Amino acid sequence: MTSESVRSVPPGHVCWTFDDTAVFDARAQRFLLAGLDAGERVRYVTAEPGDVAVARWQGVPRLRDALRGGAAEVVSVRDTYGERHVVDPAAQVAAYAALTDAALADGHAGLRVAADATTLVVTAEQRAAFTRYEHLVDRLMRVRPMSAACGYDRRVLDGRAIEELACLHPAADPGTTLFHLYAGRDELVLAGELDPSNHDVFDTALTRANVDDATGELVVRADELRFIDHRNLIHLHRHAARRGGTVVLHTPLTSAARLVELLGLSRVRVAVVPR
C-alpha cells in the first residue's frame, strides 16, 4: 500500500456495504491509515472478537505501532453492546463527542472511526434508534474533528434496511440509495433523486432526521437535488404539519415550486436557487 493510496481515502461520514468481512477490513484499514497519516486517533469497531482483529493488525506495522502507542484502538461491537442492543442515540453521540475531546487532549488532530455496525441494526427497533443516531452523529461531525465510515453486511440486511441507513449519510456506496438527507450547519441537506421508488424511505428519513427549531421553520438545502415528485413534496408538507411549522426548500428545480402551488402545500415554500 503506497502513501498516495492511503491519502486518497477521503474523510467525512460515509456508508459502506459489503458481503465479505475481509473486504470490509481491508477498506477500513486504508481509511484508518489515512487518519493516522493526518495525525488522528483511530478506532476500529468490529463484529469479530477484538483479539481477532488485533492479531490481523500485527501484520500492518503502522497499525501495530499505533495500537501499542495508543493512537489506535480496536473494539468489539458484541463485547461492547452484546446481542440485539438498541442504542440510545443521544448517549451514543455524547460518547463519541467525549472520545473526540480525549483525542484532542492527547495531542491528536481528531478522531476517525471505522465500524461494522450490522449487529446494531438487525431489527426494526434497532434501526429506528440507530438511524436517528446516524443523523445526530452527522451533526456532531459538522462541528467537531471526527469522521466515520459505517459498514453494513448485505448478507444480513436486505436492500430496504440498507437504504434506510445509507440515505442518512452524505456519501454511500453506489446502488445503496438514490438520495441523501444529512446535516448541514443549521439545516438539512438533500441531494439526489426522489421518485415513487423511494418516497416511503424519504418519509422515514424525515422522521428520523427531525430537527427542532424554535422558529418552526425547517430549512432544507437541496441545491444538488436532481428530481422530486409530488409524493415527496407532500411528505415535506406533512412533516412540517407534524412539527407545527413550515419547510423552506432551496432548490434549482422550478418544477417543485409549480407542484407546491398546484397541490396547495401551504407548509412548503420553495426558494428557487441558480444551478
Legacy VTK file of the C-alpha trace (Angstrom):
# vtk DataFile Version 3.0
C-alpha trace
ASCII
DATASET POLYDATA
POINTS 275 float
0.000 0.000 0.000
1.523 3.349 -1.023
1.201 6.573 0.940
-0.621 8.058 -2.056
-3.335 5.368 -1.937
-3.779 5.892 1.790
-4.173 9.646 1.464
-6.651 9.296 -1.405
-9.273 7.929 1.007
-11.493 10.907 1.929
-12.683 11.620 5.478
-16.291 12.509 6.330
-19.296 10.357 7.145
-19.723 7.553 4.652
-21.798 4.387 4.378
-20.195 1.211 3.054
-21.776 -2.149 2.327
-20.041 -5.489 1.977
-20.627 -9.218 1.593
-17.117 -10.272 2.606
-15.727 -9.316 6.020
-12.170 -9.401 4.688
-13.061 -6.786 2.067
-14.556 -4.515 4.723
-11.500 -4.992 6.933
-9.110 -4.048 4.120
-11.166 -0.973 3.284
-11.312 0.019 6.950
-7.532 -0.349 7.257
-6.999 2.078 4.365
-9.430 4.564 5.885
-7.802 4.360 9.316
-4.263 4.517 7.954
-5.226 7.779 6.257
-6.392 9.010 9.651
-3.053 8.118 11.247
-1.265 9.977 8.457
-3.424 13.013 9.290
-2.472 12.830 12.959
-5.825 11.496 14.119
-6.602 8.855 16.698
-8.364 5.929 15.033
-10.877 3.390 16.304
-11.998 0.145 14.662
-15.350 -1.255 15.778
-15.582 -4.855 14.597
-18.233 -7.569 14.717
-15.441 -10.062 15.369
-13.874 -10.664 18.776
-11.467 -7.799 19.299
-8.401 -10.011 19.641
-9.016 -11.473 16.174
-8.797 -8.039 14.554
-5.835 -7.059 16.717
-3.972 -10.203 15.616
-4.631 -9.332 11.967
-3.329 -5.800 12.519
0.011 -7.183 13.685
0.825 -7.717 10.026
0.471 -3.970 9.283
3.390 -2.219 11.027
1.741 1.231 11.078
-1.405 -0.124 12.733
0.539 -2.396 15.072
2.648 0.516 16.275
-0.407 2.749 16.648
-2.085 0.137 18.841
0.980 -0.029 21.059
1.293 3.745 21.245
-2.377 4.497 21.926
-3.131 6.181 18.597
-5.359 3.248 17.583
-7.973 1.155 19.335
-9.939 -1.966 18.394
-13.357 -2.507 19.977
-15.672 -5.485 19.502
-19.255 -4.360 18.979
-20.555 -7.587 20.522
-18.263 -7.310 23.536
-19.265 -3.678 23.993
-23.017 -3.887 23.439
-23.985 -7.553 23.485
-26.640 -9.035 21.221
-29.739 -7.168 19.998
-28.660 -3.945 21.682
-30.780 -0.850 20.916
-28.623 2.263 21.033
-29.569 5.412 22.893
-28.931 7.965 20.103
-28.106 10.944 22.314
-25.915 8.892 24.658
-24.036 7.353 21.724
-23.303 10.793 20.269
-22.181 12.054 23.675
-19.801 9.112 23.929
-18.185 9.951 20.581
-18.001 13.636 21.493
-16.102 12.627 24.636
-13.775 10.352 22.646
-13.090 13.191 20.202
-12.313 15.547 23.080
-9.990 12.948 24.613
-8.164 12.524 21.294
-7.646 16.281 21.045
-6.484 16.488 24.661
-3.887 13.799 23.905
-2.495 15.854 21.035
-4.258 14.184 18.097
-5.876 16.130 15.262
-9.225 14.419 15.763
-10.949 11.053 15.784
-11.605 8.677 12.892
-13.808 5.592 13.251
-14.490 2.611 11.000
-17.338 0.473 12.317
-19.133 -2.680 11.238
-22.482 -1.759 12.815
-24.510 -4.596 11.284
-25.416 -6.287 14.566
-26.826 -2.993 15.869
-29.416 -2.650 13.072
-30.829 -6.144 12.558
-34.314 -5.485 13.966
-36.734 -2.678 13.082
-36.465 -1.317 16.627
-32.679 -1.239 16.399
-32.759 0.524 13.018
-35.199 3.179 14.203
-32.827 4.105 17.023
-29.618 3.718 15.048
-30.737 5.782 12.055
-31.618 8.593 14.447
-28.129 8.234 15.900
-26.614 8.301 12.394
-28.196 11.693 11.797
-27.202 13.096 15.189
-23.595 11.961 14.876
-23.539 13.523 11.405
-24.397 16.811 13.110
-21.529 16.272 15.528
-19.145 15.731 12.616
-20.148 19.072 11.090
-18.690 20.920 14.077
-16.099 18.567 15.599
-12.989 16.918 14.059
-14.489 13.446 13.765
-15.037 11.285 10.700
-16.545 7.833 10.314
-17.127 5.005 7.879
-20.143 2.864 8.786
-20.229 -0.651 7.358
-23.283 -2.881 6.839
-23.304 -6.528 5.782
-25.541 -7.287 2.782
-25.676 -10.956 3.815
-27.582 -9.925 6.946
-29.564 -6.832 5.896
-31.970 -6.514 2.985
-31.959 -3.687 0.473
-34.634 -1.655 2.242
-32.772 -1.744 5.565
-29.536 -0.670 3.882
-31.314 2.139 2.013
-32.745 3.483 5.279
-29.208 3.650 6.664
-27.344 4.807 3.556
-29.660 7.731 2.806
-28.767 9.404 6.111
-25.079 9.661 5.160
-23.604 12.421 2.989
-21.945 9.687 0.901
-22.633 5.999 0.309
-21.649 3.145 -1.953
-23.298 3.219 -5.401
-26.592 1.357 -5.609
-27.499 1.719 -1.938
-29.665 4.851 -2.164
-30.861 7.393 -4.735
-30.930 10.293 -2.285
-29.074 11.654 0.736
-30.586 13.595 3.639
-27.954 14.782 6.069
-26.964 17.549 8.446
-25.753 20.949 7.419
-24.776 23.548 9.971
-28.281 24.685 10.886
-30.363 22.928 8.257
-30.895 19.671 6.425
-29.141 18.993 3.143
-30.956 16.998 0.463
-29.330 15.632 -2.682
-30.010 13.054 -5.390
-33.388 11.924 -6.710
-36.770 11.454 -5.005
-39.313 9.482 -7.002
-42.060 6.861 -6.462
-39.476 4.162 -5.729
-38.143 5.802 -2.589
-40.839 8.145 -1.303
-41.606 5.935 1.703
-37.902 5.774 2.634
-37.758 9.563 2.393
-40.746 9.872 4.728
-38.994 7.609 7.237
-35.742 9.558 6.881
-37.503 12.865 7.560
-38.901 11.476 10.795
-35.554 10.163 11.960
-33.696 13.335 10.996
-36.266 15.522 12.755
-34.802 18.922 13.607
-36.186 21.056 16.432
-36.228 24.755 15.629
-37.718 27.401 17.879
-38.936 29.345 14.841
-40.827 26.347 13.472
-39.081 26.832 10.117
-37.054 23.924 8.769
-34.582 24.877 6.051
-33.730 22.156 3.522
-30.831 22.964 1.214
-31.435 20.979 -1.953
-29.037 22.640 -4.381
-27.940 19.219 -5.666
-31.419 17.689 -5.833
-31.955 16.434 -9.393
-35.608 15.385 -9.172
-38.514 15.443 -6.725
-42.060 14.261 -7.423
-45.359 15.287 -5.831
-45.388 12.415 -3.300
-42.179 13.597 -1.713
-43.319 17.218 -1.615
-46.426 16.003 0.208
-44.152 14.224 2.705
-42.392 17.557 3.334
-45.760 19.253 3.862
-46.941 16.580 6.292
-43.634 16.623 8.145
-43.967 20.383 8.598
-47.545 19.940 9.820
-46.434 17.385 12.412
-43.873 19.880 13.647
-46.386 22.727 13.590
-44.157 24.745 11.278
-43.019 25.162 7.698
-40.351 23.811 5.369
-38.303 26.093 3.144
-36.882 24.085 0.253
-33.932 25.730 -1.518
-33.600 24.062 -4.911
-32.932 24.891 -8.570
-35.959 22.759 -9.536
-38.603 25.211 -10.723
-40.943 22.235 -11.171
-41.022 21.850 -7.376
-42.333 25.383 -6.986
-45.060 24.737 -9.551
-46.124 21.476 -7.892
-46.284 23.079 -4.457
-48.562 25.770 -5.841
-50.770 23.335 -7.775
-51.154 20.995 -4.777
-51.777 23.800 -2.306
-48.970 22.667 0.010
-49.184 25.659 2.314
-46.484 24.449 4.684
-43.823 24.176 1.973
-42.142 27.216 0.458
-39.773 26.713 -2.455
-36.909 29.170 -2.827
-35.540 28.677 -6.349
-31.762 28.956 -6.452
-29.478 29.072 -9.504
-27.844 25.859 -10.661
LINES 1 276
275 0 1 2 3 4 5 6 7 8 9 10 11 12 13 14 15 16 17 18 19 20 21 22 23 24 25 26 27 28 29 30 31 32 33 34 35 36 37 38 39 40 41 42 43 44 45 46 47 48 49 50 51 52 53 54 55 56 57 58 59 60 61 62 63 64 65 66 67 68 69 70 71 72 73 74 75 76 77 78 79 80 81 82 83 84 85 86 87 88 89 90 91 92 93 94 95 96 97 98 99 100 101 102 103 104 105 106 107 108 109 110 111 112 113 114 115 116 117 118 119 120 121 122 123 124 125 126 127 128 129 130 131 132 133 134 135 136 137 138 139 140 141 142 143 144 145 146 147 148 149 150 151 152 153 154 155 156 157 158 159 160 161 162 163 164 165 166 167 168 169 170 171 172 173 174 175 176 177 178 179 180 181 182 183 184 185 186 187 188 189 190 191 192 193 194 195 196 197 198 199 200 201 202 203 204 205 206 207 208 209 210 211 212 213 214 215 216 217 218 219 220 221 222 223 224 225 226 227 228 229 230 231 232 233 234 235 236 237 238 239 240 241 242 243 244 245 246 247 248 249 250 251 252 253 254 255 256 257 258 259 260 261 262 263 264 265 266 267 268 269 270 271 272 273 274
